[in-house]
Amino acid sequence: MTTETMPSTHSSVNYGWRVTMAGLGINLALGVLYSWSIVVEGMKEADWGWSASQLSLPYSVACLVFCLIMVPAGRMQDKLGPRLVATIGGVLVGVGMLLAGSLGNSVVGYVIGFGILAGAGIGFGYASATPPAVKWFPASKTGLIAGLVVSGFGLASVYIAPLARVLIQSVGINATVIGLGLGFLVIVCGLAQLLKVPPKGYVPPGTVKRAVTAGPAKREDFSPGEMLRTWQFFALWFMYACGAGAGLMIISIAATLGKEVQVATYAVVALAIGNGAGRVIAGAASDKLGRKATLASFLILQALMIAMLSLATPGSLLGTGTVVVVLCALVGMNYGSNLALFPSFTKDYYGLKNFGVNYGLVFTSWGVGGFMLSLTAGWIKDWTDSYVFSYYGAAVLLVLAAIITCLMRQPHATQDPEPTDAA
């Protein structure tokens, strides 16, 4: 049986691009997380006396809280809509950063304010940005739209890193954190009001109707419980933890790596540009080439880039500012691909009905991977005065994730066909 293109129904206005741009803007503010290494360098220059593990702790906690909040935030987004949930996120980010900046050079203050409150706010905002956007478009554009929305999160450091650097030098670390927090509160809460989901029964223009087959119908929408009973969920979780964790580890120390060759801010900005671009490139490529082939390619490339970064030490052949900046951009690109591909995998495998909470469950791997690898890197640095062991450990995990990617296949759960009236 042939397929046909279905017309859009139940909506005279398509808000897809408005919602996509609003989601991108929200993520441009929430991406302050990726500029933590600039704050770390400011703390070091101000001689706050924090150890490497203490410097990584607020960032690591923020990553963990971010991912854990994605589960309830995703459920709230599915039930209550994205506008309210994103607004809650904006308030929490603002209040958290205000608290962190108000408590001076307190490790506990930054862990509570930036790590817990701002981390939770980022989770609420991020959970609300992608789901409403992809619902306005056909499946053939899922990767592209998801990539565009989340690209804002990656690109945020392009402006936040140099802005934070200038502000820290002018008014100090705490005043900078307070100012950025208040600004992001206004931006996120404002853009949240533009988020809107399609009406019930809406069919995106260009949607291809599936051919009807005899027998039990293939399940398109999985509940969270049904998803957790598939082995693919655990495979996706592990792959995401490896891919995201490796990238987050480098992001947390990017300014430190760049400072060794006098390009700290450039390294952070390059990583951010690669991060944002990688999300769009990978998302669009996966729509054409397939999710598995795209993800496996990026994972292998990331392993190679991190291995090369381990050799880019001062005085070595690769230890120049130009090489470090280029490697940071490529690491950022490969890391960013995860943030476009795994939402697309989740939608493809488990459907749109429970996409918010289902992706929230998958996304917990992002936080666990980031928390474990970035914190472990800090500990290893304290013990050995080097990140080399962390680099090679991350590269091994990336290769293993690529192998598992090649073994993936879509879940095959079925549902009984709906009963029909007797003739």
FENFEN-V552327 format. One record per residue. N is the residue number from 0. RES is the residue in one letter. D_FIRST is the distance of its C-alpha to the first C-alpha in Angstrom with 2 decimals. Layout:
n = [N,N]
res = [RES,RES]
d_first = [D_FIRST,D_FIRST]
This chain:
n = [0,1,2,3,4,5,6,7,8,9,10,11,12,13,14,15,16,17,18,19,20,21,22,23,24,25,26,27,28,29,30,31,32,33,34,35,36,37,38,39,40,41,42,43,44,45,46,47,48,49,50,51,52,53,54,55,56,57,58,59,60,61,62,63,64,65,66,67,68,69,70,71,72,73,74,75,76,77,78,79,80,81,82,83,84,85,86,87,88,89,90,91,92,93,94,95,96,97,98,99,100,101,102,103,104,105,106,107,108,109,110,111,112,113,114,115,116,117,118,119,120,121,122,123,124,125,126,127,128,129,130,131,132,133,134,135,136,137,138,139,140,141,142,143,144,145,146,147,148,149,150,151,152,153,154,155,156,157,158,159,160,161,162,163,164,165,166,167,168,169,170,171,172,173,174,175,176,177,178,179,180,181,182,183,184,185,186,187,188,189,190,191,192,193,194,195,196,197,198,199,200,201,202,203,204,205,206,207,208,209,210,211,212,213,214,215,216,217,218,219,220,221,222,223,224,225,226,227,228,229,230,231,232,233,234,235,236,237,238,239,240,241,242,243,244,245,246,247,248,249,250,251,252,253,254,255,256,257,258,259,260,261,262,263,264,265,266,267,268,269,270,271,272,273,274,275,276,277,278,279,280,281,282,283,284,285,286,287,288,289,290,291,292,293,294,295,296,297,298,299,300,301,302,303,304,305,306,307,308,309,310,311,312,313,314,315,316,317,318,319,320,321,322,323,324,325,326,327,328,329,330,331,332,333,334,335,336,337,338,339,340,341,342,343,344,345,346,347,348,349,350,351,352,353,354,355,356,357,358,359,360,361,362,363,364,365,366,367,368,369,370,371,372,373,374,375,376,377,378,379,380,381,382,383,384,385,386,387,388,389,390,391,392,393,394,395,396,397,398,399,400,401,402,403,404,405,406,407,408,409,410,411,412,413,414,415,416,417,418,419,420,421,422]
res = [M,T,T,E,T,M,P,S,T,H,S,S,V,N,Y,G,W,R,V,T,M,A,G,L,G,I,N,L,A,L,G,V,L,Y,S,W,S,I,V,V,E,G,M,K,E,A,D,W,G,W,S,A,S,Q,L,S,L,P,Y,S,V,A,C,L,V,F,C,L,I,M,V,P,A,G,R,M,Q,D,K,L,G,P,R,L,V,A,T,I,G,G,V,L,V,G,V,G,M,L,L,A,G,S,L,G,N,S,V,V,G,Y,V,I,G,F,G,I,L,A,G,A,G,I,G,F,G,Y,A,S,A,T,P,P,A,V,K,W,F,P,A,S,K,T,G,L,I,A,G,L,V,V,S,G,F,G,L,A,S,V,Y,I,A,P,L,A,R,V,L,I,Q,S,V,G,I,N,A,T,V,I,G,L,G,L,G,F,L,V,I,V,C,G,L,A,Q,L,L,K,V,P,P,K,G,Y,V,P,P,G,T,V,K,R,A,V,T,A,G,P,A,K,R,E,D,F,S,P,G,E,M,L,R,T,W,Q,F,F,A,L,W,F,M,Y,A,C,G,A,G,A,G,L,M,I,I,S,I,A,A,T,L,G,K,E,V,Q,V,A,T,Y,A,V,V,A,L,A,I,G,N,G,A,G,R,V,I,A,G,A,A,S,D,K,L,G,R,K,A,T,L,A,S,F,L,I,L,Q,A,L,M,I,A,M,L,S,L,A,T,P,G,S,L,L,G,T,G,T,V,V,V,V,L,C,A,L,V,G,M,N,Y,G,S,N,L,A,L,F,P,S,F,T,K,D,Y,Y,G,L,K,N,F,G,V,N,Y,G,L,V,F,T,S,W,G,V,G,G,F,M,L,S,L,T,A,G,W,I,K,D,W,T,D,S,Y,V,F,S,Y,Y,G,A,A,V,L,L,V,L,A,A,I,I,T,C,L,M,R,Q,P,H,A,T,Q,D,P,E,P,T,D,A,A]
d_first = [0.00,3.79,6.73,9.84,13.49,15.21,18.81,21.72,23.23,26.55,28.59,30.47,31.75,30.03,32.61,30.63,33.04,36.09,35.12,34.29,37.71,39.50,38.03,39.07,42.54,42.94,42.18,44.68,47.30,46.20,46.25,50.03,49.36,48.89,52.34,54.22,55.68,57.53,59.08,60.02,61.87,63.68,64.75,66.09,67.99,69.46,70.54,69.02,69.61,66.19,65.12,61.87,60.26,61.51,60.18,56.68,56.84,55.94,52.97,51.83,52.22,50.34,47.36,47.45,47.89,45.21,42.57,43.79,43.81,40.18,39.16,41.04,40.51,36.74,36.85,39.12,36.83,33.88,36.16,38.71,37.03,37.84,40.77,43.18,42.34,42.77,46.06,47.31,46.51,48.55,51.51,51.54,51.43,54.31,56.42,55.87,56.94,59.86,61.01,60.74,62.72,65.33,66.32,67.68,67.13,66.15,63.56,62.91,62.57,59.93,58.05,57.98,57.51,55.23,53.77,53.11,53.08,51.62,49.21,48.00,47.76,45.65,43.28,42.98,42.43,39.99,37.86,37.51,36.65,33.21,31.18,31.62,30.88,27.50,26.33,26.66,24.27,20.58,19.83,20.02,23.70,24.73,26.87,28.56,29.47,30.66,32.64,34.25,35.34,36.86,38.38,41.12,42.29,42.71,44.31,46.80,49.44,49.58,51.70,52.78,54.38,56.77,57.38,58.26,60.46,62.44,62.77,63.92,66.59,67.65,67.59,66.88,64.03,64.24,64.50,61.49,59.39,60.52,59.82,56.33,55.54,56.68,54.80,51.51,52.04,52.19,49.24,46.80,47.78,47.51,44.07,42.80,43.18,40.43,37.75,35.24,31.94,29.20,29.42,27.41,23.89,23.99,20.81,21.84,21.24,18.52,16.57,12.87,10.90,9.22,5.86,7.46,8.45,11.29,14.83,16.69,15.13,16.15,19.22,19.21,22.80,25.66,29.16,32.03,32.95,29.51,29.43,32.90,31.83,29.51,31.18,29.24,31.38,34.56,33.35,32.47,35.84,37.81,36.15,36.75,40.35,41.07,39.55,40.97,44.22,45.13,44.62,46.48,49.33,49.82,49.48,52.25,54.67,53.58,56.72,58.93,57.40,57.79,61.32,62.41,61.89,62.74,59.23,58.46,56.99,55.22,53.56,52.26,51.01,49.35,47.60,46.43,45.09,43.20,41.97,40.54,39.12,37.52,35.46,33.96,33.58,31.97,29.62,28.41,28.30,26.20,23.49,23.36,24.56,23.47,25.75,27.08,28.21,29.78,31.63,32.94,34.30,36.11,37.58,39.07,40.41,41.98,43.74,45.23,46.37,48.08,49.80,51.08,52.25,54.41,56.29,56.86,60.28,63.27,65.05,62.17,60.31,57.33,59.58,59.68,58.60,56.07,54.38,54.26,52.73,50.02,49.26,49.11,46.62,44.36,44.76,43.85,40.72,39.51,40.44,38.70,35.37,35.33,35.53,32.35,30.30,31.03,30.06,26.72,26.36,27.29,24.77,21.90,23.00,24.34,22.95,24.84,26.30,29.17,29.06,32.77,34.21,31.74,32.57,36.18,36.17,34.69,37.20,40.16,39.91,40.76,44.00,44.95,44.39,46.32,49.07,49.64,49.53,51.48,54.09,54.40,54.90,57.75,59.37,59.15,60.68,63.54,64.19,63.78,64.12,60.90,57.12,56.46,55.57,53.09,51.39,50.87,49.78,47.08,45.94,45.55,43.43,41.15,40.60,39.82,37.26,35.58,35.38,33.76,31.22,30.01,29.51,27.43,23.91,21.95,22.87,20.64,22.01,19.89,20.58,20.45,17.90,19.74,21.46,20.60,23.28,23.93,23.18]
